[in-house]
């Protein structure tokens, strides 16, 4: 005996599923214009709806229940496999897109660290870096000079009281000059440009 009521229900379900399988069909027809993950997801969608349509046909023509049940099981497994594969492709595509964006940002940063700033603002940023690094260095040098006075006499040599602040000032001055030169190498950092 055939099963007309479940077959009619499956056929109506397939017809109402056109809101999913028609866009999936359009994605597959677009071919290489769509990413591989989108085409894989569309293939999985069409596989699922084809399974439902096949179950509707088998319910009309086959007497035993095991034939439509077997088709439903095989179709569900195929659809799940295609969805898993599409998800893997999507993850790979998103990693590649992120790597491309980061490489592009790295190229922009290397060419011009602050493309959104006008050239005069970039020049002032270089000047501010120089002043900041030099100010921190002088502050550390003054603190190191005042530290022996705060601790008390007799804990350190007189040469260290003079040598440490001088060395710290020279070190921070060298770092500040180096930072200013690096900042001036970028295009647009000079006022004339």
C-alpha positions in Angstrom: 0.0 0.0 0.0 1.3 3.4 -0.9 1.4 6.3 1.6 -0.3 9.3 -0.2 -0.8 11.6 2.8 2.9 11.6 3.9 3.9 11.9 0.3 1.7 14.9 -0.2 3.1 16.5 3.0 6.7 15.9 1.8 5.9 17.3 -1.6 4.3 20.4 -0.1 7.3 20.8 2.2 9.6 20.6 -0.8 7.6 23.2 -2.7 7.5 25.6 0.3 11.3 25.2 0.7 11.8 27.1 -2.5 12.8 30.1 -0.4 16.0 28.1 0.4 16.6 25.9 -2.6 16.0 28.6 -5.3 18.8 30.9 -3.9 21.0 27.8 -3.5 20.4 26.9 -7.1 21.2 30.5 -8.2 24.5 30.4 -6.1 25.5 27.2 -7.9 24.7 28.6 -11.3 26.8 31.7 -10.5 29.8 29.4 -10.4 33.2 30.9 -9.8 31.6 34.3 -8.9 30.8 32.9 -5.5 33.3 31.6 -2.9 33.8 27.9 -2.6 32.2 27.8 0.9 29.0 29.4 -0.4 28.9 26.9 -3.3 29.4 24.1 -0.8 26.6 25.3 1.4 24.3 25.7 -1.6 25.2 22.1 -2.6 24.3 20.9 0.9 21.0 22.8 0.8 20.1 21.3 -2.6 21.1 17.8 -1.4 18.7 18.1 1.6 15.8 19.4 -0.4 16.4 16.8 -3.1 16.3 14.2 -0.4 12.9 15.4 0.8 11.6 15.4 -2.8 12.9 11.9 -3.3 11.2 10.7 -0.1 7.9 12.1 -1.4 8.3 10.2 -4.6 9.2 6.9 -2.8 6.3 7.3 -0.5 4.0 7.3 -3.5 5.5 4.4 -5.4 7.0 2.1 -2.7 5.0 -0.1 -0.4 7.5 -0.7 2.5 8.6 2.1 4.8 12.2 1.1 4.8 12.9 2.5 1.2 11.9 6.1 2.0 13.6 5.8 5.4 16.8 4.5 3.9 16.8 7.4 1.3 16.2 9.9 4.1 19.1 8.5 6.2 21.5 8.5 3.2 20.4 12.0 2.2 20.8 13.4 5.7 24.3 11.9 6.0 25.3 13.4 2.6 23.9 16.8 3.5 25.7 16.8 6.9 29.0 15.8 5.2 28.6 18.6 2.7 27.8 21.1 5.4 30.8 20.1 7.4 33.0 20.4 4.4 31.6 23.9 3.5 32.2 25.0 7.1 35.8 24.0 6.8 36.2 25.9 3.6 34.5 29.0 5.1 37.0 28.9 8.0 39.9 28.6 5.6 38.6 31.4 3.5 38.2 33.7 6.5 41.7 32.9 7.6 43.1 33.8 4.2 41.0 37.0 4.0 42.3 38.0 7.5 45.9 37.3 6.4 45.4 39.4 3.3 43.9 42.3 5.3 46.7 42.1 7.9 49.4 42.1 5.1 47.7 45.1 3.5 47.6 46.9 6.8 51.3 46.1 7.4 52.2 47.5 4.0 50.2 50.7 4.7 51.9 50.9 8.2 55.3 50.5 6.7 54.8 53.1 4.0 53.0 55.6 6.2 52.3 54.9 9.8 49.6 57.5 10.1 47.9 57.9 6.7 44.9 59.6 8.2 47.0 62.5 9.7 48.1 65.4 7.5 51.8 65.8 7.0 52.2 68.7 9.5 50.5 66.6 12.2 52.9 63.7 11.5 55.8 66.1 12.0 54.4 67.2 15.4 54.0 63.5 16.4 57.7 63.0 15.7 58.6 66.0 17.8 56.3 64.9 20.6 57.9 61.5 20.7 61.4 63.1 20.9 60.3 65.3 23.8 58.5 62.5 25.6 61.4 60.1 25.5 63.9 62.8 26.4 61.7 64.0 29.3 61.4 60.5 30.7 65.1 60.1 30.5 65.8 63.3 32.3 63.3 62.3 34.9 65.0 59.0 35.5 68.4 60.7 35.6 67.2 63.2 38.2 65.6 60.4 40.3 68.8 58.4 40.2 70.8 61.4 41.3 68.4 62.1 44.2 68.3 58.4 45.3 71.7 58.4 47.1 70.7 61.6 48.9 67.4 60.0 50.1 69.1 56.7 51.2 71.8 58.5 53.1 75.6 58.9 52.9 77.9 56.0 52.9 75.9 53.6 50.8 77.4 54.3 47.4 80.5 55.7 45.8 80.7 59.4 44.9 81.5 58.4 41.3 78.3 56.4 40.9 76.3 59.5 42.1 77.6 61.4 39.1 78.1 58.6 36.5 74.6 57.0 36.7 72.6 60.1 35.9 75.0 61.1 33.1 74.8 57.6 31.5 71.0 57.6 31.8 70.7 61.0 30.2 73.0 60.0 27.3 71.1 56.8 26.8 67.7 58.4 26.7 69.1 61.2 24.5 70.4 58.6 22.0 67.0 56.8 22.0 65.1 60.0 21.5 67.3 61.0 18.6 66.9 57.6 17.1 63.1 57.7 17.4 63.0 61.2 15.8 65.1 60.0 12.9 62.9 56.9 12.4 59.8 59.2 12.5 61.3 61.6 9.9 62.0 58.7 7.4 58.3 58.2 6.7 57.0 60.1 3.7 55.1 63.2 4.5 56.8 63.9 7.9 58.7 66.9 6.6 56.9 70.2 6.4 57.7 70.8 2.8 55.9 67.7 1.6 
